Amino acid sequence: MNQFPGCPSGMERAEGHPVFLNAQFIVTRQRIINLHNREMIVKEYPGKIAVTVCGILVIVLTLSIGFFLLIKGMGTFTIYKHNILEFLSSSDWRPEDTDAGGGKVGALIYIVGSLLTCGLALLISVPFSFAAAVFMTEIEPVTGSRILQPAVSIFAGIPSVVYGWLGLTLLVPFVKNLFNLPHGFTVLSAALVLALMILPTITTVTADAIRAVPLEYREGAYALGATRWQVIHSTVLPAAKNGIFTAVILGLSRAFGEALAVAMVIGKMKSFPASLLSPTTTLTTAIASDMGGAMDGGEYNMALWTMALLLYLISLLFIFVIHMLSSNKGREGKK
């Protein structure tokens, strides 16, 4: 006797009753979910783990470099008992190439040389970079993307030694003859080489910042009767200012870190430049030129590591400023 009225018995009940069909659907769905989860584990988790490991390795590598530079760079102050004020404000650079110490480690000449050269390179490069970025984004975007953008990319891919060699063989004699100098190894020569090297970085990042400005901004300005140059000057560039500042800082960071090309044209003279037509030296030039010949662990070697630590801290400062600009841009976007 059927205990459940209205419910078929036997095979008919097993195959056709809604309760059985619903249970079968649940089992099938669970099997599909389990199969999908297994596929996710096989396909996605290894990639996720690999990406996570690579990200952690990058962080560990960055921290390791910073820790290594900190240990090495602080040896000037902890082992050889010099003070930070002497290193930053004195121009007396006479470190002893022994582990006995007793020399002088005033790096002011190198710091001033780096600041002067990089600052002048920035003043030369920024107007041309801005003009190129505006041209290939606002004036002639088709021509800019097809011709100018690839040309800028080619400039970015040229090795530093090529820039330095061209500066040594072409620019240095040109500066010498133009200004009637005994030689062409000057701050101006180094700044011109650096300006050419950082131009692709500033141009590319500035162009990206301009392209990121919403089209509605331009349309609104045109609707108010603004001309093309008024739109660019009063609407587009102010809206892209954080990205433009980021481009300038990235270019300055590239200029500060350049060693080989600058060393080939600046003269490497350990003295304050009397003018832009005088030779001098920089932090990166000193490190690249003298690190290989300095005794490991000696006072001279430690002083050069302190220069490297100073460059690292300057790079961190640039990165911090870039993050500050990016966060300000994000807050302005939310407003």
Backbone torsions as a table, in degrees:
resi	resn	phi	psi	omega
1	MET	NA	136.0	179.7
2	ASN	-71.7	118.3	-178.5
3	GLN	-76.5	-16.3	-177.3
4	PHE	-121.0	97.1	-178.9
5	PRO	-58.6	139.6	178.2
6	GLY	84.7	-2.3	179.9
7	CYS	-114.0	118.8	-178.0
8	PRO	-61.5	157.5	-179.8
9	SER	-107.8	167.0	172.8
10	GLY	66.8	-144.8	-176.1
11	MET	-63.2	-35.5	-179.8
12	GLU	-62.2	-42.0	178.9
13	ARG	-68.2	-37.7	-176.2
14	ALA	-69.5	-33.2	-173.4
15	GLU	-94.0	-29.7	-169.4
16	GLY	-116.2	-8.9	-175.4
17	HIS	-74.9	140.2	-178.5
18	PRO	-57.1	-33.2	-179.0
19	VAL	-64.2	-42.6	178.7
20	PHE	-67.1	-41.9	179.0
21	LEU	-61.6	-40.1	178.8
22	ASN	-65.8	-40.2	178.1
23	ALA	-66.0	-40.8	177.9
24	GLN	-63.2	-39.0	178.0
25	PHE	-63.6	-39.3	180.0
26	ILE	-66.0	-43.0	179.3
27	VAL	-63.6	-43.8	179.8
28	THR	-63.4	-43.3	179.1
29	ARG	-63.3	-39.1	178.7
30	GLN	-65.3	-38.1	177.2
31	ARG	-64.0	-41.6	179.0
32	ILE	-64.0	-41.3	178.9
33	ILE	-63.6	-43.2	179.3
34	ASN	-64.1	-41.3	177.9
35	LEU	-63.6	-41.5	178.6
36	HIS	-63.7	-40.3	179.2
37	ASN	-65.2	-39.6	177.7
38	ARG	-64.3	-39.9	177.6
39	GLU	-64.3	-39.0	177.4
40	MET	-63.2	-41.2	-179.7
41	ILE	-63.8	-42.0	-177.2
42	VAL	-71.6	-41.4	-172.4
43	LYS	-90.9	-42.9	-169.6
44	GLU	-96.0	-39.1	-174.4
45	TYR	-63.7	-41.9	176.5
46	PRO	-59.2	-41.5	176.7
47	GLY	-64.2	-41.3	178.9
48	LYS	-64.0	-42.2	179.4
49	ILE	-65.2	-42.1	-179.6
50	ALA	-62.9	-44.7	179.6
51	VAL	-63.8	-41.4	179.3
52	THR	-63.6	-43.5	179.4
53	VAL	-63.3	-43.1	178.8
54	CYS	-62.5	-42.2	178.0
55	GLY	-61.9	-42.8	179.0
56	ILE	-65.3	-39.1	178.8
57	LEU	-63.2	-39.3	177.8
58	VAL	-62.2	-44.1	178.9
59	ILE	-63.3	-46.1	179.8
60	VAL	-62.4	-40.7	-179.9
61	LEU	-64.2	-43.4	178.8
62	THR	-61.9	-46.5	178.9
63	LEU	-65.1	-35.6	179.5
64	SER	-66.1	-42.3	177.9
65	ILE	-61.8	-45.5	178.8
66	GLY	-61.6	-42.9	179.4
67	PHE	-65.3	-41.5	179.4
68	PHE	-63.2	-44.9	178.6
69	LEU	-65.1	-35.4	178.8
70	LEU	-65.0	-44.3	179.6
71	ILE	-64.2	-47.5	-178.5
72	LYS	-68.7	-44.8	-175.4
73	GLY	-69.0	-31.8	-179.8
74	MET	-76.2	-8.8	179.0
75	GLY	-61.3	-29.8	177.2
76	THR	-59.8	-34.8	-176.0
77	PHE	-95.6	-34.0	-176.2
78	THR	-88.2	-35.4	-177.1
79	ILE	-93.2	-46.3	-174.6
80	TYR	-101.1	5.8	167.2
81	LYS	61.1	29.7	170.7
82	HIS	-84.1	164.6	179.2
83	ASN	-114.8	159.3	-175.8
84	ILE	-63.3	-37.4	-179.9
85	LEU	-60.8	-41.8	177.5
86	GLU	-61.8	-43.4	-177.7
87	PHE	-64.4	-39.9	-174.1
88	LEU	-88.5	-25.5	-171.4
89	SER	-115.8	-9.5	-178.9
90	SER	-98.5	148.0	177.3
91	SER	-105.3	7.7	-178.8
92	ASP	-87.5	98.6	-177.1
93	TRP	-108.3	96.0	178.5
94	ARG	-142.8	57.3	179.1
95	PRO	-70.2	145.6	179.1
96	GLU	-84.3	136.6	179.5
97	ASP	-87.6	46.8	177.7
98	THR	-138.9	169.9	176.8
99	ASP	-87.6	4.4	177.3
100	ALA	-82.9	-27.5	179.4
101	GLY	76.6	-157.0	178.6
102	GLY	96.5	1.2	179.8
103	GLY	-90.5	-167.5	179.3
104	LYS	-116.6	141.2	-174.4
105	VAL	-127.4	36.4	177.3
106	GLY	-72.1	117.0	-174.3
107	ALA	-105.9	19.3	-175.1
108	LEU	-63.5	-36.0	179.6
109	ILE	-60.1	-43.5	-178.9
110	TYR	-67.8	-39.6	-179.9
111	ILE	-66.4	-46.2	178.6
112	VAL	-62.4	-41.9	178.4
113	GLY	-60.8	-41.9	178.5
114	SER	-65.5	-46.3	-179.1
115	LEU	-63.8	-43.8	-178.2
116	LEU	-65.5	-46.6	-178.4
117	THR	-65.0	-46.4	-178.5
118	CYS	-69.4	-38.6	178.4
119	GLY	-64.0	-43.2	178.5
120	LEU	-66.1	-39.9	177.2
121	ALA	-61.1	-38.6	178.8
122	LEU	-66.6	-42.6	178.8
123	LEU	-62.4	-34.5	179.7
124	ILE	-76.3	-41.8	-170.5
125	SER	-80.6	-36.0	-172.7
126	VAL	-59.5	-47.7	179.7
127	PRO	-59.5	-43.3	179.2
128	PHE	-66.7	-37.9	179.5
129	SER	-66.2	-45.3	178.1
130	PHE	-61.5	-44.3	-179.7
131	ALA	-61.8	-43.8	179.5
132	ALA	-64.6	-41.6	-179.6
133	ALA	-65.0	-43.4	179.1
134	VAL	-65.6	-39.7	-179.2
135	PHE	-62.2	-45.6	-173.8
136	MET	-87.0	0.7	174.8
137	THR	-115.7	-33.4	-173.8
138	GLU	-114.9	-35.0	-175.0
139	ILE	-87.9	-58.7	-179.7
140	GLU	-130.6	74.8	-176.2
141	PRO	-63.9	-33.7	-179.7
142	VAL	-69.2	-52.2	178.0
143	THR	-62.0	-39.3	-179.6
144	GLY	-63.2	-43.5	-178.8
145	SER	-71.7	-28.3	-177.5
146	ARG	-89.1	-31.9	-173.4
147	ILE	-116.5	-56.1	-172.6
148	LEU	-70.2	-42.9	-179.1
149	GLN	-61.3	-46.0	175.2
150	PRO	-61.2	-37.5	178.6
151	ALA	-63.3	-41.8	177.9
152	VAL	-63.8	-39.2	178.7
153	SER	-64.0	-36.8	177.4
154	ILE	-64.2	-42.1	177.0
155	PHE	-58.8	-40.0	-178.2
156	ALA	-67.2	-25.5	-177.1
157	GLY	-91.3	-3.1	-179.6
158	ILE	-74.0	130.9	-179.5
159	PRO	-63.9	154.5	-178.6
160	SER	-61.7	-36.5	-177.3
161	VAL	-65.0	-29.7	177.6
162	VAL	-68.1	-44.8	175.7
163	TYR	-58.6	-44.9	-179.6
164	GLY	-63.9	-40.2	-179.4
165	TRP	-67.9	-42.1	176.6
166	LEU	-62.6	-40.0	177.4
167	GLY	-64.3	-39.2	-178.6
168	LEU	-69.0	-40.6	-174.3
169	THR	-89.7	-25.6	-176.5
170	LEU	-113.6	-51.2	-173.0
171	LEU	-73.6	-44.3	-178.5
172	VAL	-59.8	-48.9	175.4
173	PRO	-62.8	-34.5	179.1
174	PHE	-64.4	-46.1	178.6
175	VAL	-63.9	-40.7	178.7
176	LYS	-59.3	-47.3	-178.1
177	ASN	-74.2	-35.2	-177.6
178	LEU	-65.9	-42.6	-176.0
179	PHE	-104.3	7.4	177.7
180	ASN	54.7	56.4	-177.8
181	LEU	-105.0	158.2	175.2
182	PRO	-66.0	-25.3	176.3
183	HIS	-154.7	165.7	-178.3
184	GLY	-104.9	12.5	178.9
185	PHE	-82.0	98.5	-172.6
186	THR	-138.2	168.8	172.6
187	VAL	-61.2	-38.7	179.8
188	LEU	-61.6	-42.7	179.2
189	SER	-61.0	-46.5	179.5
190	ALA	-63.7	-39.8	-179.4
191	ALA	-66.6	-38.3	178.9
192	LEU	-66.1	-41.2	177.3
193	VAL	-64.0	-44.9	178.7
194	LEU	-63.5	-39.6	179.6
195	ALA	-59.8	-41.0	178.6
196	LEU	-68.1	-33.7	-178.1
197	MET	-73.7	-36.0	-177.8
198	ILE	-89.6	-9.5	-179.4
199	LEU	-57.5	-45.2	179.4
200	PRO	-61.3	-39.1	-179.6
201	THR	-63.4	-49.3	-178.3
202	ILE	-66.0	-41.3	-179.0
203	THR	-62.8	-47.6	-176.3
204	THR	-65.1	-47.4	-178.3
205	VAL	-67.7	-38.0	177.3
206	THR	-64.3	-42.5	177.9
207	ALA	-61.8	-41.3	177.5
208	ASP	-63.6	-39.2	178.9
209	ALA	-65.6	-38.8	179.0
210	ILE	-68.6	-40.9	178.8
211	ARG	-65.0	-26.1	-178.9
212	ALA	-76.2	-10.9	178.1
213	VAL	-68.4	128.0	-177.7
214	PRO	-59.0	144.8	179.8
215	LEU	-63.2	-28.3	-179.1
216	GLU	-61.1	-31.4	178.3
217	TYR	-62.2	-45.3	179.9
218	ARG	-66.3	-44.4	-178.9
219	GLU	-62.5	-39.9	177.7
220	GLY	-64.3	-40.0	178.6
221	ALA	-66.5	-42.3	177.8
222	TYR	-64.7	-35.2	179.2
223	ALA	-65.5	-26.6	178.0
224	LEU	-84.9	0.7	176.3
225	GLY	94.7	13.6	-179.6
226	ALA	-74.6	148.2	174.9
227	THR	-82.3	174.7	-178.7
228	ARG	-60.5	-45.2	-178.0
229	TRP	-69.1	-32.6	175.2
230	GLN	-67.3	-38.0	176.8
231	VAL	-63.5	-44.9	-179.5
232	ILE	-65.0	-47.2	-174.0
233	HIS	-74.2	-41.6	-170.9
234	SER	-99.3	-15.5	-176.3
235	THR	-120.0	-56.3	-172.0
236	VAL	-69.8	-53.1	-176.9
237	LEU	-63.5	-43.4	175.5
238	PRO	-61.0	-37.0	179.4
239	ALA	-68.3	-27.1	-177.8
240	ALA	-99.9	13.0	-170.2
241	LYS	-62.5	-37.1	-179.8
242	ASN	-65.0	-41.8	176.9
243	GLY	-66.0	-35.3	178.6
244	ILE	-68.1	-42.5	176.1
245	PHE	-61.2	-39.3	176.6
246	THR	-60.7	-41.6	178.3
247	ALA	-61.5	-42.6	-180.0
248	VAL	-64.6	-42.2	-178.9
249	ILE	-67.1	-39.8	177.1
250	LEU	-63.4	-40.8	176.3
251	GLY	-63.5	-41.6	178.2
252	LEU	-64.5	-38.8	177.9
253	SER	-64.1	-41.0	176.6
254	ARG	-62.9	-40.8	-179.3
255	ALA	-65.3	-41.3	-179.5
256	PHE	-64.5	-33.3	-176.0
257	GLY	-87.2	-5.9	-177.7
258	GLU	-78.4	134.2	-176.7
259	ALA	-123.2	-52.8	-168.7
260	LEU	-65.3	-50.5	-177.1
261	ALA	-63.0	-40.1	179.6
262	VAL	-66.4	-41.9	-178.5
263	ALA	-61.5	-27.3	-177.1
264	MET	-78.3	-17.2	-173.3
265	VAL	-127.9	-5.3	-172.5
266	ILE	-93.2	-15.8	177.2
267	GLY	99.5	-26.6	177.7
268	LYS	54.3	41.4	176.7
269	MET	-95.8	128.8	-175.9
270	LYS	-83.9	72.8	178.3
271	SER	-157.0	156.0	176.0
272	PHE	-68.2	136.6	179.1
273	PRO	-70.9	130.5	177.9
274	ALA	-74.0	-26.7	178.4
275	SER	-158.7	-177.3	177.9
276	LEU	-69.7	-13.6	179.6
277	LEU	-99.9	18.8	178.1
278	SER	-108.6	151.0	175.3
279	PRO	-79.8	157.6	175.1
280	THR	-158.3	-161.4	178.3
281	THR	-144.0	170.5	-177.4
282	THR	-134.1	172.2	179.3
283	LEU	-62.0	-49.6	-177.4
284	THR	-66.4	-36.2	178.2
285	THR	-62.0	-43.5	-180.0
286	ALA	-64.6	-43.3	-179.4
287	ILE	-63.9	-47.0	-177.8
288	ALA	-66.5	-34.6	-175.2
289	SER	-82.5	-35.9	-168.1
290	ASP	-108.7	-16.7	-174.1
291	MET	-63.3	-38.6	-177.2
292	GLY	-66.4	-29.0	-177.8
293	GLY	-96.5	-6.3	-178.7
294	ALA	-82.0	143.3	179.7
295	MET	-67.2	130.7	-178.2
296	ASP	-63.1	124.3	-179.7
297	GLY	87.8	-6.9	178.6
298	GLY	-77.2	172.7	-177.6
299	GLU	-63.5	-40.9	179.3
300	TYR	-62.2	-45.9	179.2
301	ASN	-61.2	-43.5	179.9
302	MET	-65.5	-37.7	178.6
303	ALA	-64.5	-37.5	176.9
304	LEU	-67.7	-37.5	175.0
305	TRP	-64.5	-32.7	176.0
306	THR	-66.2	-38.1	173.5
307	MET	-60.1	-43.4	178.6
308	ALA	-62.3	-39.9	176.9
309	LEU	-63.0	-40.0	178.1
310	LEU	-62.3	-42.3	176.9
311	LEU	-63.5	-38.5	178.1
312	TYR	-63.7	-42.8	178.9
313	LEU	-66.4	-36.6	176.0
314	ILE	-63.7	-40.5	177.3
315	SER	-63.6	-41.6	176.4
316	LEU	-62.3	-37.6	177.4
317	LEU	-62.6	-44.2	177.9
318	PHE	-60.9	-43.7	179.4
319	ILE	-63.4	-40.3	178.5
320	PHE	-62.0	-43.6	178.8
321	VAL	-62.5	-41.5	178.7
322	ILE	-61.6	-43.0	178.3
323	HIS	-65.2	-37.5	176.8
324	MET	-62.6	-43.9	177.8
325	LEU	-63.8	-40.5	179.7
326	SER	-65.4	-40.7	178.6
327	SER	-67.3	-38.1	176.0
328	ASN	-63.9	-38.7	177.8
329	LYS	-63.5	-40.5	179.0
330	GLY	-65.3	-39.8	178.3
331	ARG	-67.0	-39.5	177.4
332	GLU	-65.6	-35.4	177.9
333	GLY	-65.4	-36.8	178.9
334	LYS	-69.0	-32.9	179.0
335	LYS	-68.3	NA	NA
